[in-house]
Amino acid sequence: MKNLPQKVRSKKLNSRVDLTAMVSVSFLLIIFFMVTIELAKPKVLEYGMAGCDDCDEYLGCSHVDENRILTILLDDHDEIITYSGLINFPIAAPKKINYGKKGIRKELITKNISILEYSKNLGKPKNGLIVIIKPSKKSNYGNLVDVLDEMTIAKIDTYAIVNDFTPEESKLLAAN
């Protein structure tokens, strides 16, 4: 017989896939999605009145010392009307005040000093003035910014900007 050439058989290599890169990519994707889900959750800002030490934690603060409240009503033609306490039982009668250091700034600083003294006598020395700023629909944005600047200058950090007016406040703005 003739010598037939023998078939050369190829060597079988181990068919092993290196998954190290795939594992790294999958972990990076998992971390990315976990972070994006955490950042997409809505953030809630606790809204409550400062200085409420004796309030029920579940219900929140339902009573604030009205002696600490100063309400600023912003109207058109650069008019400011302020009153202390509640509108139905004001501590001081509503009055018109001008912008600037002899107007609203002086009012905020003197009122804050007197409230800090008042709170100090009650045993809560850090409870300062609470300011409620109510811009009317006729007031302009610049007036609100001016009042917020005065709040920073007077170092009053507890304030709220509220859009709704009580009927008494609407009458007060209409009368002036």
KEDRENDO-648497 format. One line per 2 residues: their letters; for each residue z, x negated, y negated of C-alpha. Coordinates in nm, 2 decimals, always signed. Example, Ala and Ser with C-alpha at 12.3 -4.5 7.8 and 13.67 -1.06 7.14 Angstrom:
<atoms>
as> +0.78,-1.23,+0.45 ~ +0.71,-1.37,+0.11
</atoms>
This chain:
<atoms>
mk> +0.00,+0.00,+0.00 ~ -0.06,-0.10,-0.34
nl> +0.22,-0.18,-0.56 ~ +0.23,+0.10,-0.81
pq> +0.40,+0.02,-1.13 ~ +0.74,+0.17,-1.14
kv> +0.81,+0.42,-1.40 ~ +1.05,+0.29,-1.66
rs> +1.32,+0.53,-1.72 ~ +1.46,+0.55,-2.07
kk> +1.82,+0.51,-2.11 ~ +2.01,+0.82,-2.20
ln> +2.21,+0.77,-2.51 ~ +2.53,+0.96,-2.58
sr> +2.43,+1.25,-2.80 ~ +2.74,+1.26,-3.01
vd> +2.74,+1.40,-3.36 ~ +2.98,+1.24,-3.61
lt> +3.15,+1.54,-3.78 ~ +3.37,+1.34,-4.01
am> +3.16,+1.41,-4.31 ~ +3.14,+1.78,-4.22
vs> +3.52,+1.80,-4.20 ~ +3.55,+1.64,-4.54
vs> +3.31,+1.88,-4.70 ~ +3.47,+2.18,-4.54
fl> +3.82,+2.08,-4.66 ~ +3.67,+2.03,-5.01
li> +3.52,+2.38,-5.00 ~ +3.85,+2.53,-4.88
if> +4.04,+2.36,-5.16 ~ +3.78,+2.47,-5.42
fm> +3.80,+2.83,-5.31 ~ +4.17,+2.83,-5.30
vt> +4.19,+2.70,-5.66 ~ +3.93,+2.94,-5.79
ie> +4.11,+3.23,-5.63 ~ +4.44,+3.12,-5.79
la> +4.28,+3.09,-6.13 ~ +4.10,+3.42,-6.10
kp> +4.43,+3.61,-6.06 ~ +4.53,+3.80,-6.37
kv> +4.81,+3.64,-6.56 ~ +5.08,+3.87,-6.70
le> +5.27,+3.80,-7.01 ~ +5.62,+3.94,-7.01
yg> +5.66,+4.15,-7.32 ~ +6.01,+4.22,-7.43
ma> +6.23,+4.19,-7.72 ~ +6.41,+3.86,-7.77
gc> +6.79,+3.85,-7.75 ~ +6.84,+4.12,-7.50
dd> +7.11,+3.97,-7.29 ~ +7.29,+4.29,-7.19
cd> +6.99,+4.49,-7.08 ~ +6.90,+4.61,-6.73
ey> +6.66,+4.36,-6.57 ~ +6.46,+4.63,-6.40
lg> +6.41,+4.86,-6.70 ~ +6.38,+4.59,-6.96
cs> +6.53,+4.60,-7.30 ~ +6.55,+4.95,-7.44
hv> +6.77,+4.88,-7.74 ~ +6.74,+4.62,-8.01
de> +6.97,+4.58,-8.31 ~ +6.79,+4.76,-8.59
nr> +6.96,+4.54,-8.84 ~ +6.74,+4.25,-8.72
il> +6.41,+4.44,-8.76 ~ +6.18,+4.39,-9.06
ti> +5.86,+4.59,-9.06 ~ +5.56,+4.47,-9.27
ll> +5.29,+4.72,-9.35 ~ +4.96,+4.57,-9.46
dd> +4.74,+4.80,-9.67 ~ +4.41,+4.76,-9.86
hd> +4.39,+4.59,-10.20 ~ +4.62,+4.31,-10.08
ei> +4.93,+4.53,-10.07 ~ +5.23,+4.47,-9.86
it> +5.51,+4.72,-9.80 ~ +5.83,+4.61,-9.62
ys> +6.14,+4.79,-9.49 ~ +6.43,+4.69,-9.28
gl> +6.56,+4.88,-8.99 ~ +6.39,+5.20,-8.86
in> +6.16,+5.41,-9.08 ~ +6.38,+5.72,-9.04
fp> +6.70,+5.54,-9.12 ~ +6.60,+5.23,-9.32
ia> +6.87,+4.98,-9.41 ~ +6.69,+4.89,-9.73
ap> +6.44,+5.11,-9.91 ~ +6.07,+5.03,-9.86
kk> +5.94,+4.81,-10.13 ~ +5.61,+4.65,-10.24
in> +5.58,+4.27,-10.21 ~ +5.31,+4.03,-10.31
yg> +5.17,+3.75,-10.11 ~ +5.27,+3.39,-10.17
kk> +5.59,+3.19,-10.19 ~ +5.76,+3.41,-10.44
gi> +5.67,+3.73,-10.25 ~ +5.66,+3.76,-9.87
rk> +5.77,+3.41,-9.80 ~ +6.09,+3.45,-10.01
el> +6.15,+3.78,-9.84 ~ +6.11,+3.64,-9.49
it> +6.33,+3.33,-9.56 ~ +6.62,+3.52,-9.72
kn> +6.61,+3.80,-9.46 ~ +6.60,+3.55,-9.18
is> +6.90,+3.36,-9.32 ~ +7.10,+3.68,-9.36
il> +7.01,+3.79,-9.01 ~ +7.11,+3.45,-8.86
ey> +7.45,+3.49,-9.04 ~ +7.49,+3.84,-8.91
sk> +7.41,+3.73,-8.55 ~ +7.64,+3.43,-8.58
nl> +7.92,+3.67,-8.67 ~ +7.84,+3.88,-8.36
gk> +7.86,+3.56,-8.14 ~ +7.48,+3.53,-8.08
pk> +7.39,+3.25,-8.33 ~ +7.03,+3.21,-8.21
ng> +6.92,+3.58,-8.26 ~ +6.71,+3.57,-8.57
li> +6.48,+3.81,-8.75 ~ +6.24,+4.03,-8.55
vi> +5.93,+4.11,-8.76 ~ +5.68,+4.39,-8.68
ik> +5.35,+4.34,-8.85 ~ +5.14,+4.66,-8.88
ps> +4.80,+4.61,-9.04 ~ +4.63,+4.93,-9.14
kk> +4.26,+5.00,-9.08 ~ +4.20,+4.94,-9.45
sn> +4.36,+4.59,-9.45 ~ +4.15,+4.29,-9.40
yg> +4.18,+4.01,-9.15 ~ +4.26,+3.75,-9.41
nl> +4.58,+3.94,-9.51 ~ +4.70,+3.93,-9.15
vd> +4.63,+3.56,-9.12 ~ +4.82,+3.50,-9.45
vl> +5.12,+3.69,-9.31 ~ +5.10,+3.49,-8.99
de> +5.09,+3.17,-9.19 ~ +5.40,+3.28,-9.38
mt> +5.58,+3.36,-9.05 ~ +5.51,+3.00,-8.94
ia> +5.63,+2.86,-9.27 ~ +5.95,+3.07,-9.26
ki> +6.00,+2.95,-8.89 ~ +6.02,+3.31,-8.76
dt> +5.91,+3.30,-8.40 ~ +5.98,+3.66,-8.29
ya> +5.72,+3.89,-8.42 ~ +5.47,+4.15,-8.29
iv> +5.14,+4.28,-8.43 ~ +5.12,+4.66,-8.38
nd> +4.83,+4.89,-8.46 ~ +4.99,+5.23,-8.44
ft> +5.16,+5.38,-8.74 ~ +5.42,+5.66,-8.73
pe> +5.35,+5.96,-8.95 ~ +5.63,+5.85,-9.18
es> +5.46,+5.51,-9.23 ~ +5.12,+5.67,-9.29
kl> +5.29,+5.89,-9.56 ~ +5.45,+5.58,-9.71
la> +5.12,+5.40,-9.73 ~ +4.95,+5.70,-9.88
an> +5.22,+5.74,-10.14 ~ +5.18,+5.38,-10.26
</atoms>
